[in-house]
Amino acid sequence: MTVRVERAGSVQVITMDRAERRNAFDGAMTEALDAALNAFEDDETALAAVLTGGPDFFSAGTDIRAWAGEPTERGGPYGIAGRALRKPVIAAVEGAAAGGGFEIALATTMIVASRTAHFSFPEVGLGLIAECGGLFRAPRALPLNIARELLLTGERLPAQRAYDLGVVNRLTEPGDALPEALALAQRIAEQAPLAVRETLRAAEAAHPADDETDWARTTLAKQRARASADAIEGVAAFLDKRPPRWTGA
């Protein structure tokens, strides 16, 4: 089972559980997370959710040995990155949220992270791009120049700095991200459900036209990058554990 679902009162806890691949997504995991989030959204007694990867890492994004499957109808890439959330989902991050893992965290309503957490977009080192929302969600969540730096260098953003920059809502000691995220989710679940849904809908509606345009721009950039010789070389070099030999083609 690649995704586990548990219940804590009116809060759903969704755990990505593919530890042998650092919670990297293949098609089955995308379908499993999509199904878990669909069930959460359709359950009127579940008022908030926490998405976690466990105590050691959040997610390494796409498993480039298997790839992450097709976007789902309701959730888009990974079953979440294109989803219009009707209820709050809080990411609880320990360890790495890399590539698609960072994009998944950015697709949630809020982020709680421990001091062990770090965030990155390593795609350019593979000849690829951040194709699941990172190209536009990072500049929304971060100062533009910081977003550019992360997207163009692949360097890590430590949890403390992410908190200082406002990407992370709450910073915890190691091992405490999940309990803190649960407490935050339960606090939200105590509020009036209709008011929470309408507040979330109105807040998310601030960028509806941008989303459509930005996804189209991302798709075009993805197509160009994936069709390049550098993308083929970057993935091959990663799998072979050797430095890539870029040609710019």
N, C-alpha and C positions, 0 to 999 in steps of 0.2 A: 504494500500500500504506500503510495507516494505522497498522499495528503491525508492527515488525520483530523477528525472533527470531534470536539468535545464541547460540553455545555457548562457554563458557570452562571447559573441563574438565567437572566435574560441576555447574557453575553455569549456569543459563539466564539470558540477558540479554534482557529484553523492553523494547523502545523504542517509546513512543508517538510517532508520526511524522506529524502533521498540522500542520506548521509554519505553513502559511498561515492557520490558524485558532487558533494558539497551543495546539495539541493539545486544542482543545475537541471534545467528543464529539457525533457524530451517531449514528444507528442502526448504520451500517456499522462505525464504530469500536468501539462497544460489542460488537458481534458478534465483531470481530477480536480484541479483548483477551480476551473470554471464551474464544475458541478457543485462543488462545496459553496461557492459564492452565490450561485443560482438558488440553492436550497436556503441559504441564509436570507437572501433578499425576498424569497417567497414565503418565509415563515414569519407571520405577523407577531409572534411571541418573542422573536429574536430581535433585539433593539439596537445592538451594536456588535461589532466583531473585532477580534484581535488576530492579526496574521503574524506568525512567527516561524522561524526556521530552526528553533531549538537553541541549546546553550552555547554552541560552538561557532555557528555561522548562520547568516540569513539566507543568502542565495548567491551562487556564482553565475546566475543568468542562464544563458543558452548552453546546453551541452553540444559543443560543436562536433562531437563524434556522431551524434544522432539528430541534432537540431530540434527545435521546440515545437514542431508541428504547425498546422495552420491556425490563424486567429479564429477564435470561437465567435459564434453569432452574437452573444450577449457581452462577452468579455474582451474580445479582441486578442492581441498577443498575450500569451501566458494566461489567458482567461481573465485578466484583470486590467491590463494596460489601456484598453480602449473602452472600459466599462464606465457607464454613467451611474455612479454609486447613489442609491436612494437612501442608504443608511450608513452611518459612520463605520469605517474600517480603520483600525489603528495598527501600524506596523510596529512590532517589537523586535529590535535589531541587536543581535550580539554578533561580533566578528564581522566577516566580510559581507557587504552588499555590493557586488561587483557587476558592472555591465547591466544586463537585464535585471539583476537583483536590485540595483539602485533604481532602475526604472519602475520596478514593482513597488518599491517603497514610496517613490514620488507619486505613484498612482493612488496611494491610499489617502485617507483624510488627514491623518497626523502620523508623526513618527516619534517613537520613544526609543532611545538607544543607550546602550551601556558604554562605558569608557573604552571598552575593547573594540567597539564598532568602527568601521571605516567604509567609505563609499568611493566608488571609482567608475570611470567609463574607459575600460581598456581596449575598446573596439578598434581604435585607429592603429594599434599595434598589430592587429590582424588584417589590416587592409579593409576593415569594415567601418560602419558608422553605428551610433546609438540609435537603432531603428525602431524602438518601441516606446517612443514618447520622450526620450531624454533630450532630443534636440530642441524641444520647446518647453518641456517642464523644468529642465535645469535652469534656463534663463528666467523663468518665472519665479522659481523658488530661491534663486541665488542672485547676488549682484552679477551683472552681465559679464564683466571681465573675469570673475571667478569661474562662472559657467564655461566661458570660452577656454580658460586654462585647463579645466578638468577634461573637457571634451577633446581638446587638441593634444594633450600630453599623456592622458591615461593615468596621471598621478592620483594618489589617494588623498581623500579628504577625511582627516581624523574626526572622530565623534565630537570632541571638544570644540573644534573649529566649526563643524556643522551646526552645533548648538549655538555658538556665538553668532553665526551668520543667519540664524533663524530657520534653518531647514529642519532641525530636530527640535521637537516641542519640549521634551523632558530628557535630561541626561541622568543616568543612574550608575551605580557601582556595578562591576561585573556580576552577571547572574541575576540582576534585578530588573532587566528590561521588561520581561513578561509580567511579573507582579505589578509593576508600575503601569504598564499598558492596560492591564486588567482593571486596576483601580480607576484609571481615566475612563475606560469604556463603561464601567459600572456607574461612574458619576454621570456620564451622558445618558445612560439608560434610565436614570432616576427622573429625568426631565420629561416633559410632555412629548410623546412620540410624534404627533403630527407637527408640533412646532419644530422639533429637531429635523424632521424630513424636509419641511418647507424652508427652514433656514439653510440647510445643506444645499437644497435645490437652487435657491436664489443665489447663494455664494458661488456655486459652481457655474451658474449661468453667466458669470462675468466674462467668460471666454468662449462662448459657444461657436461664434463665427470663426474665431482664431483656430479652434480645434480642427475644424473641417479643413481649413487651408493648411494648417501645420501638418496634419496627417498626410495630405496630398504632397506637400513638399518633402516630407520624410520618405514617402514611398518612392518618389523620383530619385532622391539621393541614395536610397537603399538599392534600387535597381542598378544605378550607375556603379556603385561601389561593388556590389556582389558580382557584376559582370566583368570586373577588372582582373587583369593578371595579378595585380598585387593582392587581391583578396584570396585568390587560389594559393599564392605563395605564402601569404600570412598564416592561413589556416594550416597549410602543410608544415610550415616551420614550427608552429606551435605544437602540432602533434608529434613532430620529429624531435622536439626539444632542441632547436638550433636557432641561431639568429636568422631573421628573414633577409632575403636579397631582393630589395625593392627595385622595380624598373620604372615606376610611375605610369605604367600602362594599364 
